[in-house]
Amino acid sequence: MDLVQDARFSLRKLLKEKAFTFPALLLLAIGIGAGCSTFAVLNHFLLRPPERVRQPERLAVLQFEVSGRRTYTEERISYLSFLNVKDAVSPLFEVSAEFVQEAGFGRGAGSTDVTAAAVGRNYFELAGVQPLVGSGIESEDTLRSQERTAVLSYDFWQRQFGGSSGIVGETCFIANRPYVIVGVLPRGFTGIRRPAVDVWLPLTAAADDIYFTGRSGGLSVLDRHQARLVRLTARLPEGADAAALESLAAASIRESEPDLSGLKLLSLADSRFGRGAISQLVRWGSATSALVLLVACANVANLLLLRNMRRRTEVAVELSLGIPRRRLARKALLDCLLLVLSGSALGMLLTHWMSNLLSRSLLQESLPLAHLADPRLLLFALLVSALTTALVAPLPLLDALRSDVSRTLAGHQASPVGAMSRIRSVLVVLQVALTGILLVGAGLFLRSFQAASGLDKGFQAQGVLVADLPSLWNLEMESQETVELLRRFSNDLAQLPAFSKVAIASSAPLEGGAYAACSPEPQAGQADQRAMVMLDMVSEGYPEVLSLSLLEGRDFTARDTRLAPPVALVDASLARQFWPGQSALGRCIRFMSGPPCTQVVGVIADSRRIHSRDTRKVYLPIEQASEYPFRLLARVVLAKASGSPRLSALVEQVQRVSPGQNVRATALDAILDRDVQRWKRGVVLLGLLGALALLIAVVGTYGHLASWVAGRYHELGVRMALGLDGWRLAWLVLRQALLIGGAGAAAAVLGSLALYRLVQNLLYEVAFVDPWALGGSALLLMGIAVAGSLPPLWRASRVAPSQLLRAE
């Protein structure tokens, strides 16, 4: 009965003391929400086993050690190697292959992009999943089946076909090829591995359809040893020793595939938790969230200590009336429990919003609302709440038990200078330093974003629209036929008043192309030179569409056909490298295979993007593509808009000429914006955490300085009675704030410099010591320390000296 009464009393006190309860709940909600949201992302994308998969703990990912000029690990191997591996390991365990690729689904205006997986016949059997509707994939891996069948995921079935039960037997178009839908998989199953798959196709029938380069010279991608496209998943026998299976399988594989010198069997979790940037960022986020939670707990403990200090006389009266200390301790513990439980509830409400923000910032994916009901997340939230209680309760509880009744009733306050005060000071400095590190990180990413956004690309992207026709890779026609088809597109587009200039290319500027070694025609007395260049096939007018300056020579013309001498445009960097101080016009460049002389007819200005800024460029006419062994088919139309860009006009015109054509129309600005997304996400992520930490720092500084001022009421009263004016009183408080801010800023600068080497690979052209990021963060930390000191300073300055003396 006493416990219920004490709980009701604690609840009433918390509801009454809004100035204490609101900031404490806010701090707990932020700290617990940050930790739970990070775990939610980690759990959903990396830790949670795939849904609907039978005994996922027995599944293993095959990772190979590839020997050659250098030894490296690789999960993808060629289809021919897969057949040998499958034969070698079949006595030991079952293995299946998958190849995942984005592909166009549908034709015309209703087409969309889907994640398609080309898989072996035993893939669903390996996963232990049965189709909800229809059947699975029946074609054998070892037979080159041309039966194009498709199995849909449940979500895609609902989204695209409204869950129609008559979908089985219907024909759909994937990568511009007809496929018969034969089944739908159960709800929740999206594949054994990430990413989530929308459509499953037979590997032997679909690989060439969805592989982005398709056939080369009539040779299927399945027959090319250099095409590493399939990933292998195995189901291990129950109770098998994975280490023993590794060595046996590796020995068997080496007999048929000498290049595959080693094998590792990784669990699904180990494979997904690899060395990628996403895992690294999640780990950083987890560590940061833990520190934010620790600082929030320290600040709540400070607020509770401040509350105890204000209620010390009340506690002394209760003790003098005979209330046992254990009951006071229980009431203090109940206060902490009610705060933590309420903060946990608010934190869970924030978790969905914060986890979605984190997920979209890092992975460009949203989390479903159902992830909040995941038992792992709920258990983690319970553990976090217990940990928070363990971190918050001890100091206030110890302070309540150490209360001196006689001294308190006699008017003496405990000295604020002591072990607890020093601990509180260290914790406040620590949280200010953490805030500073986050702010410095956000500043470094902001500086990287500014540098990347301000990069001189050498061409003008504004107003340029890009129509990408991916299905042209799959058309069974010669390059010249594809060029003629695109010629029709571009000629029709050029007649529209919406577009001033149109050109054709093999890819968007610097987004694709092929790399090849080329050299100039040797001259007497000169050493042989060679450079690795990026090749693009383009039509006449390409420099004009992009506003690329033609430094000398001419652009391609209609006379540069297959029957004409091979010609090329080179950029200024390559011209300077091969012919320094001389004109490049009329010179010959040679490739390892192809024409013996490709004549340079023009030099254009350098163009570059962030990821390829040091690569030399060579442009070849699209009509002469068949003269070279490079797989560069024309599939992109570039259109310079006369006014405001209209993507719909570009799509409509392409589909009018070829109604079944899939079109991905994008503004070139949007394509180039992808280059700076990593720094933009870093600014958003660290800026968010920095803002939360900033809020915690202000509240924490306020709590610490408020307790410092409250503990010195008698001292301040005496000083004011002896003539201490308002300015000197302000300086006493501000000095403490500046000491906290200065110590935190110094620790933040040192911590940032120590951590810089761990994140420098994520930055772009930012100096080791960036004065703007470090100086700005230090000034901001000093500002928040001063801001936290203003409420207690204002409160102390409003009280008369006689009241301060009577407070003792």
C-alpha positions in Angstrom: 0.0 0.0 0.0 2.9 2.4 0.9 4.4 1.6 -2.5 1.3 2.6 -4.4 0.9 5.8 -2.2 4.6 6.7 -2.8 4.2 6.2 -6.6 1.1 8.4 -6.7 2.9 11.0 -4.6 5.9 10.9 -7.0 3.7 11.2 -10.0 1.9 14.2 -8.6 5.2 15.9 -7.8 6.5 15.3 -11.3 3.3 16.7 -12.8 3.6 19.8 -10.6 7.3 20.5 -11.1 7.0 21.2 -14.9 10.2 23.2 -15.0 12.1 20.1 -13.9 10.0 17.3 -15.5 9.7 18.7 -19.0 13.5 19.1 -19.7 14.2 15.8 -18.0 11.7 13.9 -20.1 13.0 15.7 -23.3 16.5 14.7 -22.5 15.6 11.1 -21.9 13.4 10.9 -24.9 16.2 12.2 -27.1 18.8 9.9 -25.6 16.6 6.8 -25.7 15.2 7.6 -29.1 18.6 8.1 -30.6 19.8 4.7 -29.3 16.6 2.9 -30.3 16.5 4.5 -33.8 20.1 3.5 -34.5 19.4 -0.1 -33.4 16.2 -0.1 -35.4 18.1 0.6 -38.6 20.9 -1.8 -37.7 18.3 -4.5 -36.9 16.1 -4.0 -39.9 18.9 -3.9 -42.5 21.7 -5.9 -41.0 20.7 -8.1 -38.1 17.2 -9.3 -38.8 17.1 -12.7 -40.7 15.2 -12.7 -44.0 11.5 -13.3 -43.6 9.9 -16.5 -44.6 13.3 -18.3 -45.0 13.5 -21.7 -43.4 16.3 -22.1 -40.8 18.3 -19.1 -42.0 21.1 -20.0 -39.5 22.0 -22.9 -41.8 22.4 -20.7 -44.8 25.9 -19.5 -45.8 27.3 -17.1 -48.3 30.2 -18.3 -50.4 33.2 -15.9 -50.4 36.1 -16.9 -52.7 39.8 -16.1 -52.6 40.8 -15.2 -56.1 44.4 -15.6 -57.2 46.0 -13.8 -60.1 48.3 -10.8 -60.2 47.1 -10.1 -56.7 45.0 -12.1 -54.3 41.6 -10.7 -53.2 38.3 -11.9 -51.9 35.2 -11.9 -54.1 31.6 -13.1 -53.7 30.8 -12.8 -57.4 32.0 -15.4 -59.9 31.2 -16.2 -63.5 28.4 -18.6 -64.4 30.9 -21.1 -65.8 32.8 -21.1 -62.5 29.5 -21.5 -60.7 28.8 -24.7 -62.6 32.2 -26.1 -61.7 31.7 -25.0 -58.0 28.3 -26.6 -57.9 29.6 -29.9 -59.2 32.5 -29.8 -56.7 30.5 -29.1 -53.6 27.3 -31.0 -54.4 28.4 -34.0 -52.2 28.9 -31.6 -49.3 26.0 -29.1 -49.5 23.5 -27.6 -51.8 24.3 -24.4 -53.5 22.3 -21.9 -55.7 23.2 -18.8 -57.7 21.5 -15.4 -58.0 22.2 -12.3 -60.0 20.4 -9.1 -59.1 20.0 -6.1 -61.4 17.7 -3.2 -62.0 15.5 -3.7 -65.1 12.6 -2.0 -66.8 9.1 -3.5 -66.2 6.4 -2.9 -68.7 6.4 -0.9 -71.9 5.6 2.7 -72.8 4.3 5.3 -70.4 3.4 2.7 -67.7 6.9 1.3 -67.5 8.8 1.3 -64.2 12.1 0.2 -62.8 12.2 -3.0 -60.7 14.8 -5.0 -58.9 15.0 -8.3 -60.8 16.9 -11.4 -59.7 18.0 -14.1 -62.1 18.2 -17.3 -60.0 18.8 -21.0 -60.3 16.0 -23.5 -60.3 16.7 -24.6 -56.7 16.8 -21.1 -55.3 13.3 -21.2 -53.7 13.9 -24.8 -52.5 17.1 -23.6 -50.9 15.2 -20.8 -49.2 12.5 -23.2 -48.1 9.6 -21.0 -49.5 6.6 -22.2 -51.4 4.7 -19.9 -53.9 1.5 -18.4 -52.6 0.0 -18.5 -56.1 1.1 -20.6 -59.0 4.5 -22.2 -59.2 8.2 -21.3 -59.0 11.0 -21.5 -61.5 11.3 -24.8 -63.3 14.2 -24.4 -65.8 17.4 -26.2 -65.0 20.7 -24.3 -64.4 22.6 -26.6 -66.7 20.2 -26.1 -69.6 20.1 -22.9 -71.7 16.4 -22.6 -71.3 14.7 -19.9 -73.4 11.5 -20.2 -71.5 11.0 -16.7 -70.0 8.9 -17.0 -66.8 8.6 -14.6 -63.9 7.7 -15.0 -60.2 6.5 -11.9 -58.4 7.0 -10.8 -54.8 3.8 -10.3 -52.8 4.4 -6.5 -52.4 5.0 -6.0 -56.1 2.0 -8.1 -56.9 -0.2 -5.9 -54.7 1.4 -2.7 -55.9 1.4 -3.4 -59.7 -1.6 -5.7 -60.1 -3.8 -5.0 -57.1 -3.5 -8.6 -55.9 -5.4 -10.0 -58.9 -5.8 -13.8 -58.6 -5.8 -14.2 -62.4 -2.3 -12.9 -62.8 -0.8 -16.4 -63.5 -0.4 -16.9 -67.2 -0.4 -13.2 -68.1 2.5 -11.8 -70.1 4.6 -8.9 -68.9 7.6 -7.2 -70.4 10.9 -7.1 -68.5 13.9 -5.5 -70.1 11.8 -5.2 -73.3 11.4 -9.0 -73.4 8.1 -10.9 -72.9 7.8 -13.0 -69.7 5.0 -15.2 -68.6 4.0 -14.7 -64.9 3.9 -18.2 -63.3 3.6 -17.5 -59.6 3.6 -15.1 -56.6 5.6 -15.7 -53.4 4.2 -15.3 -49.8 4.0 -12.0 -48.1 7.3 -10.9 -46.5 9.7 -12.9 -48.6 11.9 -10.5 -50.6 14.9 -12.8 -51.2 17.6 -14.4 -49.2 19.9 -11.4 -49.3 19.6 -7.6 -49.8 18.5 -5.8 -51.8 14.8 -6.6 -51.7 13.7 -8.3 -55.0 10.5 -7.5 -56.9 10.7 -10.1 -59.6 12.5 -13.5 -59.9 13.6 -14.8 -63.4 15.3 -18.0 -64.6 19.0 -17.5 -64.6 19.8 -19.1 -67.9 17.0 -17.4 -69.8 17.2 -13.9 -68.2 20.9 -13.2 -67.6 21.5 -11.7 -71.0 18.2 -9.7 -70.8 19.0 -7.9 -67.6 22.8 -7.8 -67.7 23.6 -4.2 -68.6 25.9 -5.0 -71.5 24.0 -7.9 -72.9 25.6 -10.0 -75.6 29.0 -9.1 -77.0 29.7 -10.4 -80.5 26.9 -13.0 -80.0 28.6 -14.5 -76.9 26.2 -14.9 -74.0 27.3 -13.4 -70.6 26.9 -16.9 -69.2 29.8 -18.0 -71.4 32.3 -15.3 -70.4 34.7 -16.1 -67.7 35.5 -12.5 -67.1 31.8 -11.7 -66.4 31.6 -12.1 -62.6 27.9 -11.7 -62.0 26.5 -14.5 -59.8 26.6 -14.8 -56.0 26.3 -18.2 -54.4 24.3 -19.2 -51.3 24.6 -22.6 -49.7 22.4 -24.6 -47.3 24.6 -26.5 -44.9 23.6 -29.9 -43.5 22.1 -29.9 -40.0 24.8 -30.2 -37.4 27.7 -29.8 -39.9 31.0 -28.3 -39.0 31.3 -25.2 -41.2 35.1 -25.0 -40.8 35.5 -28.6 -42.0 33.2 -28.0 -44.9 35.2 -25.0 -45.9 38.4 -26.9 -46.2 36.8 -29.8 -48.0 35.0 -27.6 -50.5 38.0 -25.4 -51.1 40.1 -28.5 -52.0 37.4 -29.8 -54.3 37.0 -26.4 -56.0 40.7 -25.9 -56.7 40.8 -29.0 -58.9 38.3 -27.5 -61.4 38.9 -23.7 -60.7 42.6 -23.1 -59.9 42.0 -19.3 -59.7 39.7 -19.9 -56.8 42.3 -20.7 -54.2 40.3 -20.3 -51.1 36.7 -20.4 -49.7 34.9 -18.9 -46.7 31.4 -19.8 -45.6 29.9 -16.7 -44.1 26.6 -16.5 -42.2 24.0 -14.1 -43.7 24.6 -11.7 -40.8 28.4 -11.7 -41.3 28.0 -11.2 -45.0 25.7 -8.3 -44.6 27.8 -6.8 -41.8 30.8 -6.6 -44.0 33.3 -3.9 -44.7 31.0 -1.6 -46.6 30.5 2.1 -45.9 26.9 1.6 -44.7 28.1 -0.8 -41.9 30.8 1.6 -40.9 28.4 4.5 -40.7 25.9 2.4 -38.7 28.7 1.6 -36.3 29.6 5.2 -36.0 26.0 6.1 -35.4 25.7 3.4 -32.7 28.7 4.7 -30.9 27.5 8.3 -31.2 24.0 7.3 -30.0 25.5 5.6 -27.0 27.4 8.7 -26.0 24.3 10.9 -26.5 22.4 8.5 -24.2 25.2 8.7 -21.6 25.2 12.5 -21.7 21.4 12.6 -21.5 21.6 10.4 -18.4 24.3 12.6 -16.8 22.2 15.7 -17.4 19.1 14.1 -15.9 21.1 13.0 -12.9 22.3 16.7 -12.6 18.7 17.9 -12.8 17.7 15.3 -10.1 20.6 16.5 -7.9 19.5 20.1 -8.3 15.9 19.1 -7.4 17.2 17.3 -4.3 19.1 20.4 -3.3 16.0 22.5 -3.5 14.0 19.9 -1.6 16.6 19.3 1.1 14.7 21.1 3.8 11.6 19.2 3.0 13.6 15.9 3.2 15.1 16.9 6.5 11.6 17.7 8.0 10.4 14.2 6.8 13.4 12.5 8.4 12.9 14.4 11.7 9.2 13.2 11.7 10.4 9.6 11.7 10.1 8.6 8.1 12.8 6.0 7.5 15.5 6.7 5.0 14.7 3.5 3.0 11.3 5.0 2.2 12.9 8.2 1.1 15.3 6.2 -1.0 12.4 4.3 -2.5 10.7 7.6 -3.3 13.8 8.8 -5.0 14.0 5.5 -7.0 10.4 5.8 -7.9 11.0 9.3 -9.3 13.8 7.9 -11.5 11.7 5.0 -12.7 8.7 7.1 -13.5 10.9 9.5 -15.4 12.7 6.8 -17.3 9.5 4.9 -18.2 7.8 8.1 -19.4 11.0 9.1 -21.3 11.2 5.6 -22.8 7.6 5.9 -24.0 8.3 9.3 -25.6 11.6 8.0 -27.0 9.7 5.1 -28.7 7.4 7.6 -30.3 10.4 9.5 -31.6 12.1 6.3 -32.7 10.0 5.8 -35.9 10.6 9.4 -37.1 14.3 9.4 -36.1 15.0 5.9 -37.6 13.3 6.8 -40.8 15.4 10.0 -41.0 18.5 8.0 -40.3 17.6 5.3 -42.8 16.7 7.8 -45.6 19.9 9.8 -44.9 22.2 6.7 -45.2 20.4 4.1 -47.2 17.7 6.1 -49.1 15.1 3.6 -47.8 12.2 4.0 -45.4 11.3 1.7 -42.6 7.8 0.3 -42.3 5.8 1.2 -39.2 5.7 -2.6 -38.3 9.4 -2.5 -37.5 8.5 -0.9 -34.1 6.8 -4.2 -33.1 9.9 -6.2 -33.7 10.7 -8.2 -30.5 14.4 -7.4 -30.8 13.7 -3.6 -30.8 11.3 -3.9 -27.9 13.8 -6.0 -25.9 16.5 -3.4 -26.8 14.3 -0.6 -25.6 13.7 -2.4 -22.3 17.5 -2.9 -21.8 18.1 0.7 -22.6 15.5 1.8 -20.1 17.1 -0.5 -17.4 20.5 0.9 -18.3 19.2 4.4 -18.2 17.7 3.8 -14.7 21.0 2.4 -13.6 22.9 5.4 -14.8 20.5 8.0 -13.6 19.5 6.7 -10.1 22.7 6.2 -8.1 23.8 9.8 -7.6 20.4 11.2 -6.6 19.8 8.2 -4.4 23.1 8.5 -2.7 22.5 12.2 -2.2 19.2 11.5 -0.6 20.6 8.9 1.8 23.5 11.3 2.8 21.2 14.1 3.8 22.3 15.6 7.2 19.1 16.5 9.1 20.6 18.6 11.9 22.8 20.7 9.6 19.9 21.3 7.2 17.4 22.3 9.9 20.1 24.5 11.4 20.3 26.4 8.1 23.6 24.9 6.7 23.8 23.7 3.1 26.3 21.1 2.0 29.2 22.6 0.3 28.8 22.4 -3.5 32.4 21.8 -3.9 33.1 18.1 -3.6 33.3 14.8 -5.4 29.8 15.0 -6.8 30.2 18.5 -8.0 33.5 17.6 -9.8 31.8 14.5 -11.3 29.0 16.7 -12.6 31.5 19.2 -14.0 33.4 16.5 -15.8 30.2 15.1 -17.3 29.0 18.5 -18.5 32.4 19.1 -20.1 32.3 15.7 -21.7 28.9 16.3 -23.3 30.0 19.8 -24.5 33.0 18.1 -26.1 30.9 15.5 -27.7 28.6 18.2 -29.1 31.7 19.9 -30.4 32.9 16.8 -32.2 29.6 16.3 -33.9 29.5 20.0 -34.9 33.1 19.8 -36.3 32.0 16.7 -38.2 29.0 18.4 -39.6 31.2 21.4 -40.5 33.7 19.2 -42.3 31.0 17.5 -44.3 29.5 20.9 -45.1 32.9 22.1 -46.3 33.2 19.0 -48.4 29.7 19.5 -49.8 30.6 23.1 -50.7 33.8 22.1 -52.4 32.1 19.3 -54.4 29.2 21.4 -55.4 31.5 24.2 -56.6 33.7 21.9 -58.7 34.2 23.3 -62.2 32.9 20.5 -64.4 33.9 22.1 -67.6 30.5 21.8 -69.1 27.0 23.3 -68.6 24.4 21.0 -67.2 21.6 23.5 -66.6 18.7 22.9 -69.0 20.1 19.6 -70.4 17.7 16.7 -70.4 18.9 13.1 -70.7 16.7 10.3 -72.1 18.3 6.9 -71.3 16.9 4.0 -73.3 18.2 0.9 -71.5 16.3 -1.5 -73.5 18.4 -0.7 -76.6 21.1 -2.9 -75.0 18.8 -5.8 -75.5 17.7 -5.3 -79.1 19.1 -7.9 -81.4 20.4 -5.4 -84.0 23.7 -4.1 -85.2 25.1 -0.9 -83.7 24.3 1.0 -86.9 20.6 0.0 -86.7 20.5 1.3 -83.1 22.2 4.6 -84.3 19.6 5.0 -87.0 16.8 4.5 -84.5 18.3 7.2 -82.3 18.8 9.4 -85.3 15.0 9.3 -85.8 14.5 10.2 -82.2 16.9 13.1 -82.2 15.7 14.5 -85.6 12.1 14.6 -84.4 13.2 16.2 -81.1 15.2 18.8 -82.9 12.0 19.9 -84.8 10.2 20.7 -81.5 10.4 24.3 -80.3 11.0 23.0 -76.7 14.5 21.9 -77.6 17.3 24.0 -79.2 19.9 21.2 -79.8 19.9 17.4 -79.6 22.8 14.9 -79.6 23.3 11.2 -79.1 25.8 9.5 -76.8 26.6 6.1 -75.3 26.0 7.5 -71.8 25.4 10.6 -69.9 28.4 12.9 -69.5 31.2 11.0 -67.7 28.6 8.5 -66.3 29.6 5.5 -68.3 31.9 4.7 -71.2 34.8 2.3 -71.5 38.4 2.6 -70.4 41.2 1.8 -72.9 44.9 2.4 -73.3 45.9 4.6 -76.2 49.2 6.0 -77.4 50.2 8.7 -79.9 51.9 7.8 -83.2 55.6 7.3 -82.3 57.9 10.0 -83.5 61.7 9.9 -83.9 63.6 10.6 -80.7 60.6 10.4 -78.5 59.9 7.6 -75.9 56.7 5.6 -76.3 53.8 7.1 -74.3 50.6 5.5 -73.2 47.6 6.8 -71.3 44.4 5.2 -69.9 41.5 7.2 -71.3 37.7 7.1 -71.0 35.9 6.5 -74.3 32.5 7.8 -75.3 30.6 7.5 -78.6 28.9 10.7 -79.5 27.2 12.4 -82.4 27.8 15.8 -83.9 26.5 18.6 -81.7 27.5 16.9 -78.5 29.9 19.7 -77.4 27.3 22.3 -78.3 24.6 20.7 -76.2 26.9 20.7 -73.1 28.5 24.0 -73.9 31.9 22.3 -74.1 34.4 24.7 -75.6 36.0 23.6 -78.9 39.6 24.8 -78.4 40.8 24.0 -81.9 39.7 21.9 -84.9 36.1 20.9 -85.6 33.2 18.9 -84.3 32.0 15.6 -85.8 29.9 16.0 -89.0 27.6 13.8 -91.0 30.6 12.9 -93.2 32.2 10.9 -90.4 30.6 7.6 -91.3 31.8 4.0 -91.2 33.3 4.4 -94.6 35.2 7.6 -93.7 38.7 7.6 -92.0 38.4 7.1 -88.2 38.5 10.4 -86.3 38.3 11.4 -82.7 38.0 14.4 -80.4 40.4 14.6 -77.4 40.3 16.7 -74.4 43.0 19.3 -73.6 44.7 17.3 -70.9 45.4 14.4 -73.3 46.6 16.8 -76.0 49.0 18.4 -73.6 50.3 15.0 -72.4 50.9 13.6 -75.9 51.9 16.7 -77.8 53.2 19.4 -75.3 53.5 22.8 -76.9 52.2 21.5 -80.3 48.9 21.3 -82.1 47.1 18.0 -81.8 45.2 18.4 -85.0 46.0 15.8 -87.6 47.8 13.6 -85.2 47.1 9.9 -84.8 46.2 8.0 -81.7 46.3 4.2 -81.5 44.4 1.7 -79.4 45.6 -1.9 -78.6 43.1 -3.1 -81.1 41.1 -1.3 -83.8 42.2 1.0 -86.6 45.9 1.6 -86.9 45.3 5.4 -86.9 42.5 7.4 -85.5 43.0 11.0 -86.5 42.4 13.9 -84.1 40.1 16.4 -85.7 39.4 18.6 -82.6 40.4 19.4 -79.1 37.7 20.3 -76.6 38.0 21.6 -73.0 38.5 19.3 -70.1 35.4 18.0 -68.4 35.4 16.2 -65.1 33.2 14.9 -62.3 34.3 14.2 -58.7 34.9 10.5 -59.1 36.7 10.8 -62.5 38.5 14.2 -62.3 41.9 12.9 -63.5 40.8 10.8 -66.4 41.6 11.8 -70.0 38.7 11.7 -72.5 38.5 10.5 -76.1 35.2 10.9 -78.0 34.5 8.8 -81.1 31.7 9.2 -83.7 28.8 6.9 -83.1 28.7 5.8 -86.7 32.2 4.4 -86.4 31.5 2.3 -83.3 31.7 -0.9 -85.2 35.4 -0.2 -86.1 36.4 -0.6 -82.5 36.2 -3.7 -80.2 34.7 -1.6 -77.3 31.1 -2.3 -76.2 29.8 1.2 -76.6 26.3 1.3 -78.1 24.4 4.5 -78.5 21.5 4.6 -76.1 21.3 8.1 -74.7 19.7 11.2 -76.2 20.8 14.6 -74.8 18.5 17.5 -75.4 19.1 21.2 -74.6 15.9 22.8 -73.5 15.0 26.2 -74.9 13.1 27.2 -71.8 12.1 25.4 -68.7 13.1 21.7 -69.0 10.1 19.4 -69.6 10.9 15.8 -69.0 7.4 14.8 -70.1 7.9 16.3 -73.6 11.1 14.3 -74.0 9.4 11.0 -72.9 6.4 11.6 -75.1 8.5 12.2 -78.2 10.6 9.1 -77.7 7.6 7.0 -77.2 5.8 8.5 -80.2 8.6 7.3 -82.4 8.9 3.9 -80.6 5.8 3.2 -78.6 7.2 0.1 -76.8 10.4 1.9 -75.7 11.3 2.2 -72.0 12.6 5.7 -71.2 14.4 7.0 -68.1 14.2 10.8 -68.5 16.3 12.8 -66.1 17.6 16.3 -65.9 21.4 16.3 -66.1 21.5 18.5 -63.0 19.8 15.6 -61.0 22.4 13.1 -62.3 25.3 15.3 -61.3 23.7 15.9 -57.9 24.3 12.2 -57.1 28.0 13.0 -56.8 27.5 15.2 -53.8 24.8 13.1 -52.0 27.3 11.4 -49.7 28.4 14.8 -48.2 24.8 16.0 -48.2 23.8 13.0 -46.2 26.8 13.5 -43.9 25.7 17.1 -43.3 22.1 16.0 -42.5 23.1 13.1 -40.3 25.7 14.8 -38.2 23.8 18.1 -38.3 20.8 16.3 -36.8 22.9 14.6 -34.1 24.7 17.8 -33.5 21.4 19.7 -33.0 20.2 17.1 -30.5 23.5 17.2 -28.7 23.4 21.0 -28.8 20.0 21.0 -27.1 21.2 18.5 -24.5 24.3 20.7 -24.0 22.3 23.8 -23.3 20.0 22.0 -20.8 23.0 20.3 -19.2 24.9 23.5 -18.8 21.9 25.2 -17.4 21.4 22.4 -14.9 25.0 22.4 -13.7 25.2 26.2 -13.4 21.8 26.4 -11.7 23.0 23.9 -9.1 26.2 25.9 -8.8 24.3 29.1 -8.2 21.8 27.4 -5.8 24.7 26.0 -3.7 26.2 29.5 -3.3 23.2 31.5 -2.4 24.6 32.3 1.0 28.0 33.3 -0.4 26.4 35.4 -3.1 24.1 37.1 -0.5 27.1 38.0 1.6 29.0 39.4 -1.4 26.0 41.4 -2.5 25.5 42.8 1.0 29.2 43.8 1.0 28.8 45.8 -2.3 29.0 43.2 -5.1 27.3 44.9 -8.1 25.4 43.2 -10.9 28.3 43.2 -13.4 30.6 41.4 -11.0 27.8 39.0 -10.1 27.3 38.3 -13.8 31.0 37.7 -14.2 31.1 35.1 -11.4 28.4 33.1 -13.2 29.7 33.7 -16.7 33.2 32.7 -15.7 32.0 29.3 -14.7 30.1 29.0 -18.0 33.2 30.1 -20.0 35.3 27.5 -18.1 32.9 24.8 -19.1 32.6 26.0 -22.7 36.4 26.5 -23.0 37.3 23.1 -21.6 34.6 21.4 -23.8 35.8 23.3 -26.9 39.4 22.3 -26.2 38.5 18.7 -25.7 36.3 18.8 -28.9 39.2 20.2 -31.0 41.6 17.6 -29.7 39.1 14.8 -30.2 38.2 16.0 -33.7 41.9 16.1 -34.7 42.3 12.6 -33.3 39.3 11.3 -35.2 40.0 13.1 -38.4 42.2 10.3 -39.9 39.3 7.8 -39.4 36.9 9.9 -41.5 39.2 11.6 -44.0 38.4 9.1 -46.7 34.8 10.3 -46.5 35.7 14.0 -47.0 36.5 15.9 -50.2 39.3 18.5 -50.4 39.2 19.5 -46.7 42.4 20.4 -44.9 43.6 18.4 -41.9 43.0 21.5 -39.7 40.0 23.4 -41.1 39.8 26.7 -39.3 36.2 27.4 -40.3 34.9 24.1 -38.9 37.1 24.1 -35.8 36.7 27.8 -35.0 33.0 27.9 -35.8 32.3 24.9 -33.5 34.4 26.4 -30.7 32.6 29.7 -30.8 29.2 27.9 -30.9 30.2 25.8 -27.8 31.1 29.0 -26.0 27.8 30.4 -27.0 25.8 27.5 -25.7 27.7 27.6 -22.4 26.8 31.3 -22.1 23.2 30.6 -23.1 22.9 27.9 -20.3 24.2 30.4 -17.7 21.6 33.1 -18.5 18.5 31.6 -16.6 20.4 31.0 -13.3 22.1 34.4 -13.7 18.8 36.2 -14.2 17.3 34.3 -11.2 20.2 35.3 -8.9 20.2 38.9 -10.0 16.5 39.3 -9.3 16.7 38.2 -5.7 17.6 40.7 -2.9 20.6 40.0 -0.7 18.4 39.7 2.4 16.4 36.9 0.6 19.6 35.1 -0.4 20.8 35.2 3.2 17.5 34.0 4.5 17.7 31.1 2.0 20.3 29.6 4.3 
